[in-house]
Amino acid sequence: MPYATAPGHGASAHPSGPYGGPPPSAPQRPLGPPPPPAPRRRRPDRFVGLVCLGLVLALVGLGVALAEPLGFPGEPVVLGMSLALGGASLVVLTLGAAGRAAGFSGLLVVVLGVLTAVTALGSHVPGGRDVGDRTWSPTVATVPVRYELGAGDATLDLRGLTRLPEDPAAPPAVDVSLGVGQLTVEVPAGLDVRVESHLRAGDLRYETRDTDGLTVAVDDHSGTRLTRTHRVGDGPPELVVRTDVGLGAVTIIEQEG
């Protein structure tokens, strides 16, 4: 009489392979290589930032010039800043599509956005409401004096101040306020000047030129909230020039004797 095998006896509780051993494990799938790190965006050349700044200034001027013919209801500088904001934003988008960081151009977009909003809301912007190009030539009889311009290019020509009375304790001052644009301060040979520059955003440049008009030394800075003091000449200052620029460029030119 055959004996029945009790459940759990005479047979392994675990499945076995063809030769009684444990079943072969499933082959492991090879792990692929780790994903490559995301490429870092390269910073744009300094030239790109300067070109973007030039484009911004040109568009501000274009907007100011077109405001009246187009019947723009607000301040002309608001239209100019709006056009400049669009142009700078396009540059940033182009840099992003090319795999480059925004750099100074991105900073310009942020600053332009803030200035455009502030100007549109009627808040104070350095320079007042006048627009256009200006050349200011103060004389001994007119200092101290203050010049203001809302938007445009301005030149402060100090050649008429070569014979100022010496008063090191309290030299006379020339104050210049510019909202948006480029300011050039020309200091002739023989005049000792202290130039105090304040620039909210843009490029601040100091040049020394020889008698042939060739640049022999440069001190250049770009960014926001730039504050610099330059001493022109070897003696105590006969004149103090204070500049306040919202967005743009300030160039100080020292003419050597």
C-alpha positions in Angstrom: 0.0 0.0 0.0 1.6 3.2 -1.0 2.2 5.8 1.7 1.1 9.2 1.0 3.6 11.9 1.7 2.5 14.4 4.3 2.4 17.9 3.2 5.6 19.7 4.0 7.6 16.4 4.2 9.8 14.9 1.5 9.8 18.1 -0.6 11.6 21.3 -0.1 9.5 24.3 0.9 11.6 26.4 -1.4 11.8 26.0 -5.2 15.1 24.6 -6.4 17.1 24.6 -9.5 17.5 21.7 -12.0 20.3 20.2 -9.8 18.7 20.7 -6.4 20.4 24.0 -5.6 18.8 27.4 -5.2 17.3 28.8 -8.3 19.6 31.1 -10.3 19.0 34.8 -9.6 17.7 37.0 -12.3 20.6 38.7 -14.1 21.0 42.3 -12.9 20.6 44.9 -15.5 23.7 47.0 -15.9 23.4 50.5 -14.5 23.8 53.3 -17.1 26.3 56.1 -16.7 25.2 59.0 -14.4 23.6 61.9 -16.2 26.1 64.5 -17.1 25.9 67.7 -15.0 24.0 70.6 -16.5 26.4 72.9 -18.4 27.2 76.2 -16.7 26.2 79.2 -18.6 29.1 81.2 -19.8 29.2 84.9 -18.8 28.9 87.2 -21.8 31.8 89.4 -22.8 32.0 92.9 -21.3 31.5 94.2 -24.9 27.9 92.8 -24.9 27.0 94.8 -21.7 28.4 98.0 -23.2 26.5 97.4 -26.5 23.3 96.8 -24.5 23.9 100.0 -22.5 24.4 101.9 -25.8 21.2 100.4 -27.1 19.3 101.4 -24.0 20.5 105.0 -24.3 19.6 105.2 -28.0 16.1 103.8 -27.4 15.5 106.2 -24.5 16.4 109.1 -26.9 14.2 107.6 -29.6 11.2 107.3 -27.3 11.7 110.9 -26.0 11.8 112.2 -29.6 8.8 110.2 -30.7 6.6 111.0 -27.7 5.2 114.3 -29.0 4.6 113.2 -32.7 2.9 110.0 -31.4 0.8 112.0 -29.0 2.1 110.0 -26.0 0.0 111.1 -23.0 2.6 110.6 -20.3 6.1 111.9 -19.7 8.3 111.4 -22.8 11.0 109.8 -20.7 8.5 107.0 -19.8 8.1 106.1 -23.4 11.8 106.1 -23.9 12.4 103.9 -20.8 9.7 101.5 -22.0 11.4 101.1 -25.4 14.7 100.7 -23.7 13.3 98.0 -21.4 12.0 96.1 -24.3 15.3 96.3 -26.1 17.3 95.2 -23.1 14.9 92.3 -22.5 15.4 91.2 -26.1 19.2 91.2 -25.5 18.8 89.1 -22.4 16.5 86.6 -24.2 19.0 86.3 -27.0 21.8 85.6 -24.5 19.7 82.9 -22.8 18.9 81.2 -26.2 22.7 81.2 -26.8 23.4 79.5 -23.5 25.0 82.5 -21.9 24.2 84.3 -18.6 22.5 87.7 -18.7 25.3 89.5 -16.9 25.2 93.3 -16.9 22.4 93.2 -19.5 20.1 91.4 -17.0 21.0 94.0 -14.4 20.0 96.8 -16.8 16.6 95.1 -17.3 16.0 95.1 -13.6 17.0 98.7 -13.1 15.1 99.8 -16.1 12.0 98.1 -14.9 12.2 99.8 -11.5 13.0 103.2 -13.0 10.2 102.9 -15.5 7.7 102.1 -12.8 8.9 104.9 -10.6 8.8 107.4 -13.4 5.3 106.3 -14.5 4.0 106.7 -11.0 5.2 110.3 -10.9 8.0 109.9 -8.4 11.1 112.0 -8.5 13.8 111.0 -11.0 17.2 112.9 -11.0 17.4 115.5 -13.6 13.9 116.9 -13.9 11.8 116.7 -17.1 14.0 118.4 -19.7 15.3 116.2 -22.5 17.8 116.7 -25.3 21.6 117.3 -25.5 23.3 119.9 -23.5 26.8 121.5 -23.2 27.3 123.4 -19.9 30.3 125.8 -19.7 30.4 127.4 -16.2 32.5 130.5 -15.6 34.1 132.1 -12.6 31.1 134.5 -12.4 28.5 131.7 -12.4 29.8 129.2 -9.9 28.5 127.7 -7.7 25.9 126.4 -10.1 23.6 123.5 -10.6 22.6 121.8 -13.9 19.7 119.4 -14.5 18.6 117.2 -17.4 16.0 114.5 -17.5 17.3 112.5 -20.5 19.9 113.0 -23.1 23.7 113.5 -23.5 25.4 116.3 -21.6 28.9 117.7 -21.5 30.3 119.7 -18.6 33.1 121.8 -20.0 35.3 123.3 -17.3 37.7 125.3 -19.5 36.3 128.6 -18.3 37.3 127.9 -14.7 41.1 127.9 -15.0 41.4 131.1 -12.9 39.3 130.3 -9.8 40.2 132.1 -6.6 42.0 129.6 -4.3 40.0 128.7 -1.2 41.0 125.1 -0.1 38.6 125.3 2.9 35.5 125.9 0.8 36.0 125.5 -2.9 33.0 126.3 -5.1 30.8 123.5 -6.4 29.2 122.5 -9.6 26.3 120.0 -9.2 25.0 118.0 -12.2 21.9 115.8 -12.1 21.0 113.6 -15.1 18.1 111.1 -15.2 19.0 108.9 -18.1 21.9 109.4 -20.6 25.6 110.0 -20.9 27.5 112.7 -19.0 31.0 113.8 -19.9 33.1 116.0 -17.5 36.0 117.7 -19.3 38.7 119.0 -16.9 41.4 121.2 -18.6 45.1 121.1 -17.6 46.0 123.2 -14.7 42.7 123.0 -12.9 42.6 121.0 -9.6 39.2 119.4 -9.2 37.6 116.8 -6.9 34.9 114.9 -8.8 32.4 113.1 -6.7 30.3 110.7 -8.8 27.2 108.9 -7.9 25.6 106.5 -10.5 22.6 104.3 -9.8 23.4 102.0 -12.7 25.7 102.0 -15.7 29.3 102.7 -16.5 31.7 105.1 -14.7 34.9 105.9 -16.6 37.9 108.1 -15.8 40.4 108.9 -18.6 43.7 110.8 -18.7 44.6 112.2 -22.1 47.9 113.6 -23.3 48.4 116.8 -25.3 47.7 115.0 -28.5 44.3 113.8 -27.2 45.3 110.2 -26.8 44.1 108.3 -23.8 47.0 107.2 -21.6 45.2 105.9 -18.5 41.8 104.5 -17.8 39.8 103.6 -14.7 36.6 101.9 -15.6 33.7 100.5 -13.5 30.3 99.1 -14.3 27.4 98.1 -12.0 24.9 99.6 -9.7 25.2 102.2 -6.9 28.6 103.3 -8.0 30.1 106.0 -5.9 33.6 107.2 -6.7 35.8 110.3 -5.9 38.5 111.3 -8.4 41.2 113.9 -7.7 42.3 115.7 -10.8 45.5 117.7 -10.4 48.2 117.7 -7.8 47.2 120.6 -5.6 44.2 121.1 -3.2 40.9 121.2 -5.1 39.9 124.6 -6.5 36.5 123.2 -7.5 34.2 120.4 -6.5 32.0 118.6 -9.1 29.2 116.5 -7.9 27.4 114.3 -10.4 24.1 112.3 -9.8 23.1 110.1 -12.7 20.2 107.6 -12.6 21.0 105.3 -15.6 23.7 105.7 -18.2 27.4 106.5 -18.3 29.7 109.1 -16.7 33.1 109.8 -18.3 35.6 112.1 -16.6 38.3 113.3 -19.0 41.5 114.8 -17.5 43.6 116.8 -20.0 47.3 116.7 -19.2 49.4 119.8 -19.7 
